[in-house]
């Protein structure tokens, strides 16, 4: 585990929480539909894995622990990058975290074989991560779910490619979110309009949180993605 000055954030594979038993990974990961879940600032890997039973049964979910220890007064919480200016963190720190997740995916593929399709779901900082992963290796991800997250300022390696690819992104939020500033919302809307095929939805009353309706819509979004993904051989339900 690293503090807030990492040279290269590393995902702790031992801390990953899976929606299936670890002893089934070797059999299930090859050809699977994998969903990488990334929690928000100050949370942990055991938080959003609770969403797994509400998502398509054929998806294998992996909930990652962010690589940085969130500072006091937060206890037992983690972060993907320093907060910095609200809604506008240092891009290089987010890039470093994204490279850490991509390295973890490389290791997963080396250990077990490649999934048929990989999607991401992130909340808040995790939503920013989901978008930044897309901006590094867009061809790697079948779809992206950004819940109450935001795009990072500046350019990223695959932004020009994304203008043509326009991958599918689900963006759910409350327009009265008390945490994400309007400037970050506007930046995200502008970036998505230019780089993605976006399903943007508002959930009044969610605040900076996730509602049941939002997860139901995210499930439908993932099901639509699965229809166009390859069918893994020997797949079974969760």
C-alpha positions in Angstrom: 0.0 0.0 0.0 1.3 3.4 -0.9 0.8 6.9 0.5 0.0 10.0 -1.5 3.5 10.1 -3.2 3.6 6.9 -5.3 6.0 6.5 -8.2 3.6 4.1 -9.8 0.3 3.1 -8.0 -0.1 -0.7 -7.9 -3.4 -2.5 -7.5 -3.2 -5.0 -4.7 -4.5 -8.2 -6.2 -4.9 -9.8 -2.8 -7.4 -7.1 -1.9 -9.7 -7.5 -4.9 -13.2 -8.7 -4.0 -14.8 -10.9 -6.6 -18.4 -11.8 -7.2 -17.3 -15.5 -7.6 -15.0 -17.6 -5.4 -11.3 -17.1 -6.1 -10.9 -20.8 -6.8 -13.2 -20.4 -9.8 -11.2 -17.6 -11.5 -9.1 -19.9 -13.6 -12.2 -21.6 -15.1 -14.4 -18.4 -15.3 -12.1 -15.6 -16.4 -11.2 -16.9 -19.9 -14.0 -15.8 -22.2 -16.0 -14.1 -19.4 -17.7 -10.8 -19.4 -15.7 -8.9 -16.8 -16.9 -5.8 -14.9 -14.1 -3.9 -13.1 -15.6 -1.9 -10.2 -13.9 1.2 -8.7 -15.1 2.8 -5.5 -15.1 6.5 -4.6 -12.7 8.5 -2.5 -12.3 7.3 1.1 -14.2 4.1 0.5 -12.9 0.5 -0.1 -13.2 -2.6 -2.3 -16.0 -4.1 -0.2 -18.4 -1.2 -0.9 -19.6 -1.4 -4.4 -19.3 -5.2 -4.8 -22.8 -5.1 -3.1 -24.1 -4.1 -6.5 -23.1 -7.4 -8.1 -26.3 -9.3 -7.4 -28.3 -6.4 -9.1 -26.2 -6.7 -12.3 -26.5 -9.3 -15.2 -25.8 -12.7 -13.7 -23.3 -13.7 -16.5 -20.9 -10.9 -15.6 -17.9 -11.6 -13.3 -17.3 -8.6 -11.1 -14.0 -7.6 -9.7 -14.0 -4.7 -7.1 -10.6 -3.1 -6.8 -9.1 -1.3 -3.8 -7.6 2.1 -4.8 -3.9 2.2 -4.3 -3.6 5.2 -2.0 -4.4 5.6 1.6 -6.9 8.4 2.1 -5.6 10.8 4.7 -7.1 11.7 8.1 -9.8 12.1 9.2 -10.8 9.2 7.0 -10.1 5.8 8.5 -9.7 2.6 6.6 -10.4 4.3 3.3 -8.6 4.6 0.1 -8.2 6.9 -2.9 -7.2 6.7 -6.6 -5.5 10.1 -6.6 -5.2 13.2 -4.5 -8.4 15.4 -4.5 -6.6 18.6 -5.4 -8.9 21.3 -6.6 -12.5 20.0 -6.3 -13.4 18.2 -9.5 -10.1 19.1 -11.1 -7.2 16.8 -9.9 -3.7 16.7 -11.3 -4.0 14.8 -14.6 -0.7 13.0 -14.2 -1.8 11.5 -10.9 -5.0 10.1 -12.6 -2.9 8.8 -15.5 -0.6 7.0 -13.1 -3.6 5.3 -11.4 -5.1 4.3 -14.7 -1.8 2.7 -15.7 -1.9 0.8 -12.4 -5.3 -0.7 -13.3 -4.3 -1.5 -16.8 -1.2 -3.3 -15.4 -3.5 -5.3 -13.1 -5.7 -6.3 -16.1 -2.5 -7.4 -17.9 -1.6 -9.5 -15.0 -5.1 -11.0 -14.8 -4.9 -12.0 -18.5 -1.4 -13.4 -18.1 -2.6 -15.6 -15.1 -6.0 -16.8 -16.4 -6.4 -15.8 -20.1 -8.4 -12.9 -21.5 -12.0 -12.1 -20.8 -14.3 -11.9 -23.9 -15.2 -8.4 -22.9 -14.3 -5.9 -20.2 -16.5 -3.1 -18.9 -15.9 -0.7 -16.0 -18.1 0.8 -13.4 -16.9 3.6 -11.1 -18.4 6.0 -8.6 -17.1 9.5 -8.0 -13.3 9.2 -8.2 -13.9 5.7 -9.5 -16.1 7.2 -12.2 -13.3 9.5 -13.2 -11.0 6.5 -13.3 -13.4 4.6 -15.6 -13.4 7.5 -18.1 -9.6 7.8 -17.8 -9.0 4.1 -18.5 -11.1 4.6 -21.7 -8.9 7.5 -22.6 -5.8 5.3 -22.4 -6.9 2.1 -24.1 -10.4 2.5 -25.6 -10.3 -0.8 -27.6 -9.9 -2.7 -24.3 -13.4 -1.8 -22.9 -16.8 -2.8 -24.2 -18.6 -0.1 -22.1 -18.1 2.4 -19.3 -20.4 3.3 -16.4 -19.6 6.6 -14.7 -21.7 7.2 -11.6 -21.4 10.7 -10.2 -17.9 11.0 -11.7 -16.2 13.4 -14.0 -13.7 13.7 -16.8 -10.2 14.9 -16.1 -9.0 18.1 -17.7 -6.3 18.2 -20.4 -5.6 15.6 -23.1 -5.1 11.9 -22.8 -3.4 9.4 -25.1 -6.5 8.1 -26.9 -8.6 11.2 -27.1 -8.2 11.6 -30.9 -9.0 7.9 -31.4 -12.1 8.2 -29.3 -13.5 11.0 -31.5 -13.9 8.2 -34.1 -14.6 5.2 -31.9 -17.2 6.9 -29.7 -17.6 4.0 -27.3 -20.7 3.6 -25.1 -20.7 5.4 -21.8 -23.5 5.5 -19.2 -23.4 8.7 -17.1 -25.7 8.8 -14.0 -25.8 11.7 -11.6 -28.0 14.1 -9.6 -27.8 17.7 -11.0 -27.8 18.9 -7.3 -24.8 16.7 -6.4 -23.2 18.6 -3.5 -19.7 17.2 -4.1 -19.0 17.5 -7.9 -18.7 21.2 -8.9 -20.6 22.6 -11.9 -17.3 23.2 -13.7 -16.5 19.5 -13.6 -20.0 18.6 -14.8 -19.7 21.0 -17.7 -16.3 19.7 -18.6 -17.5 16.1 -18.5 -20.6 16.9 -20.7 -18.3 18.6 -23.3 -15.8 15.8 -23.3 -18.5 13.1 -23.6 -20.2 14.9 -26.4 -17.0 14.9 -28.5 -15.7 11.4 -27.6 -18.4 9.0 -26.7 -21.9 7.6 -27.4 -23.5 8.6 -24.1 -26.5 7.6 -22.2 -26.8 10.5 -19.7 -29.4 10.3 -17.0 -30.4 12.4 -14.0 -31.5 10.9 -10.6 -33.1 13.7 -8.5 -32.6 13.1 -4.8 -29.5 10.9 -5.2 -27.2 13.7 -4.0 -23.7 12.2 -4.2 -24.9 8.7 -4.1 -26.4 5.8 -6.1 -30.1 5.1 -6.3 -31.9 1.8 -7.1 -33.3 3.3 -10.3 -29.8 4.2 -11.4 -28.5 0.7 -10.8 -31.5 -0.7 -12.7 -30.7 1.5 -15.6 -27.0 0.6 -15.4 -28.0 -3.1 -15.5 -30.0 -2.5 -18.7 -27.1 -0.7 -20.2 -24.8 -3.6 -19.5 -27.3 -6.1 -20.8 -27.4 -4.2 -24.1 -23.6 -4.3 -24.2 -23.6 -8.0 -23.6 -25.8 -8.5 -26.6 -23.0 -7.4 -28.9 -20.2 -9.1 -27.0 -18.9 -12.6 -27.9 -20.6 -15.5 -26.0 -18.0 -17.2 -23.8 -17.9 -20.9 -24.1 -19.1 -22.8 -21.0 -20.4 -19.7 -19.3 -22.6 -20.1 -16.3 -24.6 -17.8 -14.0 -23.1 -16.3 -10.9 
